[in-house]
């Protein structure tokens, strides 16, 4: 078996952290962001955190998570959910 027990535990911790981070970003995009600009800020923050956990994984992030996050935000905007803007606290109403 390759790797020490400590390395395996560390890798498992990083994977669980990644899972929680992605799940939280999904929830934020669905329920907390109010504009495409706020969504992009949240996505970029998540990207930086993922790269801290897994340096050099830019291409994987861009292929796996970026399209997912943008799809979630697009679907939310199309549904026109009521969400207060974090920037100016106005309510956005979709038709």
C-alpha positions, 0 to 999 in steps of 0.5 A: 500500500502506497503512502503512510497512514498520516498521508491517507488521513490527510488526503481524506480530510482534503477530499471531505473539505472539498466536498463541503466547500462545493456543497456550500457553494452550490447552496450559496448560488441557489439561495444567497446570491442575488446577481451574476456578479455576486455569483462570480465572486463566490465562484472565484472565492471557491476556486481559490480555496480549492486551489489551496487544497489541491494546488495545480488543479486549475484545469480540473476545477474549470472542467468540473466545478465551474460549469456546474456552478454557472449552470446552478446560477443560470437556473436560479436566475431563470426561475427568478427566485426572490433573493435579497441583494447582498450589495444593496439589499433590494429584492429581485423578482423574476417574471 
